[in-house]
Amino acid sequence: MTGSFNALKLVEDQITDLELQLLKRQLRVTESACDTTALVGNRLLNTFCSNDYLGLANHPKIIDGLMEGAKKYGVGSGASHLISGHNVAHDHLEKKLASFQASHIPKARALFFSTGYLANLAAITGLVRLAPSGGASIYSAKLNHASLIDGVRLASVQNNAAVTLFDHTQPASLLSSIKNDVRPLKLIVVDGVFSMDGDLAPVKELLRIAEQSDALLLIDDAHGFGVLGKNGHGILEQENISSDRIIYIGTLGKAAGVSGAFVCAKDQFIEWLIQKGRPYIYSTATPPAIAHALLKSLEIIEGDEGKERRAQLYRLIQIWQDEMSFTQWTKVSSCTPIQPVVLGSNANALMAAKLLDEASYWIPAIRPPTVPPGSARLRVTFSASHREEDLYQLIKTLKTIEQQVMDKASS
Ligand SMILES: *Cc1c(COP(=O)(O)O)cnc(C)c1O
């Protein structure tokens, strides 16, 4: 290489920096299906870190659905949806997904994507393109998921959208800034369930603000779909809200146990995204077999088994709320299967994760930039496949480990 710019040297230096700041991330290879235990390098670890909240990722009926779908439709879709990749399995899935939100979004239609990241990029950039350049204003919650943040950034670059961040726990602050906004298109963007804290967005108040200010409300319910609401339809069902201003995003690789995501909104909005959502248009359709498997997952979510699985999940959450207490660490208040424990420093979080690993538990340390600096944490999550005794054992282990970390920190 010539000149003073040496990319390889830069990479080495930057990675060394990450190591020094205790921010280097590590891939781990699992050798087993997603479950409450994972085989990692010949060791069996108890996992409390997946987003497989209903324990469906390894469900025999959905596995059969995937095989049946592959026998019927093969493995690849062959093209993007608008060319020739849109299969009847995608169509059935979209109709079923729309039916889940039909009481909450008038004339609901759903559009299937291969990932939530893509769905968020498409929805935000597509909606903002309804306005002329500079004519859109996005109000985005500070703790939103990275994929929403990236969608907002892309919309701001592509369409010159104005961006205002707000604190989702203070919706009044949002109202005061949005009500004087004269831009023709206003879009409020929030996580339904905040992915690193587990708390819910105040969607009723946000909808009221959207109505008062003539804004659209985009809710990313990645962690609520399948989990919240009597039938597992998500946050709109649980909070019992309905409006044609709601753009609902659900993901299908978490509680639904498979892969993919969808945008659900009033039919004309979906028609617009099909026309103008570049991440939708320029990406190969997900294998139809995945859509076919997802239909089985939705049947389970809505049926008696789904209700039983949610009941088990809520039993576990109750046990955690009642029985888990720390001396120094902070339990974040959450009514969802995401139950974070904030330790503060990266060093303490890494030490706790290492001690947990030695005790055969897999709960990684979550550090900046995934969470704000100084709030490194253990993100504990439950699955309906966990038994009560698994959780009691974890609670005992965590109390011991807190003591060990405190002892080490003071020695
Ligand atoms: C996981 C997640 C996504 C991304 O969904 P994928 O299907 O994994 O790409 C989007 N938003 C939130 C809030 C998430 O937690």
Ligand as a Chemical Component Dictionary entry (heavy atoms), coordinates in Angstrom:
data_LIG
# 
_chem_comp.id                   LIG 
_chem_comp.type                 NON-POLYMER 
_chem_comp.pdbx_formal_charge   0 
_chem_comp.three_letter_code    LIG 
# 
loop_
_chem_comp_atom.comp_id 
_chem_comp_atom.atom_id 
_chem_comp_atom.alt_atom_id 
_chem_comp_atom.type_symbol 
_chem_comp_atom.charge 
_chem_comp_atom.model_Cartn_x 
_chem_comp_atom.model_Cartn_y 
_chem_comp_atom.model_Cartn_z 
_chem_comp_atom.pdbx_ordinal 
LIG C1 C1 C 0 -34.825 -7.098 16.764 1  
LIG C2 C2 C 0 -35.430 -5.774 16.499 2  
LIG C3 C3 C 0 -35.558 -5.297 15.193 3  
LIG C4 C4 C 0 -34.930 -5.991 14.027 4  
LIG O1 O1 O 0 -35.681 -7.082 13.620 5  
LIG P1 P1 P 0 -34.929 -8.241 12.818 6  
LIG O2 O2 O 0 -36.047 -9.037 12.235 7  
LIG O3 O3 O 0 -34.125 -8.971 13.820 8  
LIG O4 O4 O 0 -34.097 -7.573 11.781 9  
LIG C5 C5 C 0 -36.237 -4.118 14.999 10 
LIG N1 N1 N 0 -36.732 -3.412 16.041 11 
LIG C6 C6 C 0 -36.597 -3.836 17.299 12 
LIG C7 C7 C 0 -37.167 -3.022 18.404 13 
LIG C8 C8 C 0 -35.930 -5.017 17.573 14 
LIG O5 O5 O 0 -35.762 -5.422 18.819 15 
# 
loop_
_chem_comp_bond.comp_id 
_chem_comp_bond.atom_id_1 
_chem_comp_bond.atom_id_2 
_chem_comp_bond.value_order 
_chem_comp_bond.pdbx_ordinal 
LIG C1 C2 SING 1  
LIG C2 C3 SING 2  
LIG C2 C8 DOUB 3  
LIG C3 C4 SING 4  
LIG C3 C5 DOUB 5  
LIG C4 O1 SING 6  
LIG O1 P1 SING 7  
LIG P1 O2 DOUB 8  
LIG P1 O3 SING 9  
LIG P1 O4 SING 10 
LIG C5 N1 SING 11 
LIG N1 C6 DOUB 12 
LIG C6 C7 SING 13 
LIG C6 C8 SING 14 
LIG C8 O5 SING 15 
# 
